[in-house]
């Protein structure tokens, strides 16, 4: 099964993952409607005969019905990172609009981009797709992404859900730009011995899985983790970026010092200040967790292709273009 010659909508098309997905779909012969609230951000998608930039907002139900009508498939990746009210309006109600418009258009597959964060940030050990979602969480992103999935799961069209981890690659803000800026310091300063395991996935691999679930019959009604298994450690991840500037020096701050300083700061700081979150962040950065990819392998015959060293090396050109390297 292929999407070549088919019409698909990509929400969040001007973002990092959505942009790579849009270009990939167009390259493979799909007619892509690239949804953008501000089409100016989609300049990099122009001059492609298979891509049509369409202005719209997923919170506008009528507009969603217009842009999805006539589509064979929908990739829904638009997201908000605002406060709880804003995220519910965009992430949950906006997703509801996309689902209902997909039902009206009778699309053959709705692919929803979720996140590994639905399990929460405190999980340890092995976390498969059937692991319970985090409840009573204080992070709006965790809450609303879980609520999104509830909306998708009652869709009256075939759907598939992909839960990516930290997506790195050219144009990634947090997992490439910020990670590189951290790693290029000599020595690289981090928390503890760096043995915590971030859930990483190279952007092309994440796109590969999205395409696979859009076209594979066995993916209908299923959710899939999307992270390298096993994950590299933080120290290994940052070391690959450090290699780009020619050093391999690492300095870990003992975690008891981090927790101690955070505790002292909390005594004198405003309760709403970010310093209150330092212990939580330290625990997240030092946790060891694995998100098995056996389901995607067994059902779809799919697994990530890009090893860490190759993925980071592929970011080098973009980092140079940005004047960071």
N, C-alpha and C positions, 0 to 999 in steps of 0.2 A: 504493500500500500504506500502511496506517495502523495504529497501535496502539490506536486508540479501541476500547473494549470488550474489549481484550485484558488479560490478567494479566501483569504484569512485576515482576521483582524488581530492586531497586537496592541493591547493597552499598555501604557508605560513605555511606548516605543522610543522615546527620546532619552530614556534612562540608560544606565550602563548595560544591564543584562538585556533589556528590551531592544536596545540598539543593535547589539550583536545578533540577537535572534532575528530581528527584522531583516538585516543584511543577509543572514544565512538563508532565510526563507526565500528571499528574492533571488539569491544566487542559485537556489535549487529549482527555480521556475514557478514559484507560487506568486499570485497577485496579492500583494500585501497592502492592506489599509493600515497605516501607522497612525494610531490615535495620539494626539498631542494637545494638551491644554494651551500651550504656547508654541505654535509651529516653528517659530524662529529657532527654538532649541533643536529642531530637527534638520538643521542645515546639512549635517553630514549624511543625511539620508536622501537628499535631493539628487537629481541627475541620474536616477535609476529608473529605468522604464517599468520595472515591476513593483515599484513602491509609490503609493499615493498617500501623501500626508493629509490627514483629515483632522480638523479642529473639533475638540469635544472634551467633555468632562464626564467621568463615570457617575457623578452624582446627578446628572441630568438624564432621567429615565427615557424621556422622549428622544433625546439625541442618540442614546444607546440603541434604541430600536431602529433608528434611521441608519446608523453606520454598520450595524450587524446584519441588517436585512440583506439577503443574498450571499452571505458568507457560508462557506463550507466548514470552517473551523474558527475557533477563537482561542488566543493565548492571552490570559488575563494576568498581567504583572504590575499594574498600576498600584501605588501604595502611598500612604501618608505616614509621616513620623511625628505628627503634632501631639497635642494633648489628647486625653481620652475621648473627649467630645468630638474633636476633629477627626481622630482616627476611626471612631465608630461611624461618622458620617461618610467618610471616604472608603475605608477598608471594608466595613460591613455593609452599609446601605448601598454604597457604590457597587460592591460585588453583587448584591441582590439585583440591582438594575442590569448588570451584565448577564447574570443568570437568566432573568426573565426575558431579556431581549434575545438571548441565545435560544430559549425555548420557543419564542415566537417565530424565530427564523429557522427553527428545526436544524440547527447545526449538527454536523456529524460527530464532532468532539469538542468539548470545552476543556482546555488545559489551564489549570489554576496554579499559579506560583505561590506557594506557601513558604514556610521556613522551618528549620529545625528548632527555632525558638519556641514553637508551640509546646515543646516538652518542658520549657522553663530553663533557667540558667544554672540550676543547682543539681542537675542530674549527673550521675556518675556511672561508670561501668558501661554495660552494653545497653543501648537504647534503640530498639527496633520500632518499626512502624506502628505496632500495636501498643506501644507504651502510652500510658495515660497522659493527657494534656495537663499542663500546669493549671491549677485552680487558685482563685483568690490571689492572683499575682498582682504586684503593684506596678508592673511595667505595661503601659497601654499597648505597646506593640505585641507583646506576648498574648495579652487578652484578646485584642481585636483580630489577630491572625488566627487564633483558635476559633473565634466566632465566625470568621469568614468561611472556614472549612465546613462548619455546620450548615451554612447557607448553600454551599456548593453541593454538599452530599444529598440534598433533597431536590436537586435539579432534575427536570424531566427530559434531559438530554444526556447522552453518554458523556461522562467527565473523567478526567484523570488529575491527580494532585501530585505536584513535585515539591519536596521540602529541601531547598538548598541550604548549605551551611554558609561559611564566609567565602564569597566569590571574589577571586583575585584575577588580575589581568589588566591589560591596557585600558585606561579610563576608570579603573576602580579607585574610589576615594580612600576608603578606610583600609582595605586589604592590600592595596599596592602603594598608593601615595604615602599614607600615614605609616604603614609598616616599613617602607623604605626609609623614610625620614628618621624613624626610630633606629633602624639597623645601621644606617651609615655613620652614626656617631661611633667614635673609636675611643674606648670600647663601647659596644652595644650594652646599654643599661636596661636591665629587666628585673622582674620579680622572681626571687628564688633561683632554682637551678634550671628553669626553663623546661621542665619535664611535663608541664601541662600540655594538653592536646587540643588545639583549635580545630574545629570542623571545617576543613578547607576543600575547595573545589575550584579548578581552573575554569574560566568563563566558557571556553569552547566545549568543555565536558558538560557543564550545566545545560548549555544549549542543545547538545547532543541528546541528553536525556529528555528534554522537553519535546524535541522532534520525535524521539522514539515513542513516547507515550501518546503522542498525537496520532500516530499511524498504526500502532500495534493493537490488534483486537484484545489481547490479554490484559491490556492496561486499563480498559474501561472499568470505572468504579473503584479504582485502586489508588493508593497513595504510596509514594516512594521517597525514601531518604535520598539525599544527594550530597555526598561528601566522600572524600577519599577514605578508604577503609583498608588498613588502619591509617589514622591521621599521623602526619608528622608532628613533632613536638614544637612548641614555640621557639625553642633554641634552634632547631633545625630550620624552621621557616625563616626566622630572622637572619640566620647565617647565610642562606642563599642570597638574600638581598645585600648583606654585607660584602659578599664576594664581588658584587658589581663595583664596589669602590676599593676592593683590594685588601680588606682586612678580615680577620677571623677572631677578633678579641671580644670577649664576653665578660660582663661584670654583673653578677646577680646580687640583688639586695636581699638579705635574709628575710623571709616572711614575718618572723616575730617582730622585727624592727618596723615593718610596714604596719602591722596591726597595732603595735604600741604607739607609734606616732599618730595613727588615725584616731586611736582612743583619746589621746591627749588633746588633739585638735577638736574633737567632738565636744569636749567639756567646755570649750570656750567659743565655739562657733555657733552660728545661727542654725537651728534645726533643719532649715530648708536648704542649707548649703550643700554643694557637691561633696565636701569632705566626709559627710555622713555615709556616702556610698563607697568610700575607698575600701573598707573591709569586704564588701560584697564583690567589688571588682577584683580584688586580690584573690578571693576564693574562686572566682570564675577563671582567672588567668592561670591558676595552679591546679585546676581539676583535671582529672584524666577520664575521658569519656570516648566511647566508640559508637558510631552509628553504622551498623552493618548494612552492606549493600547487596546482601544475598538475594533479596526479593527482586531487585531489578535484574540481577544476573540470571536467576532461575526462571522468572516469568518472561523476560524480554531478551535474554541473551546479551545484556548490556553491562558494561562496566567502564569506569573512567579510563582514559587512554594516556593522560598527560601526567608524568611524574613531576614532583616538586621542582627539581632542578631545571627541567625543561620549561615548565610554566613560568618560573621567575625570570629565566633568561629571555623569554618571549616578551617580557615587560620592559626590557632594557631600552628599546628604541623609543617607546613612549615617554619613559622617564627622561631620556636625553632631550626629546622634543620639548618637554616641559621645563627644561633647564634645571632639573633636579639632580642630574648625574653629570 
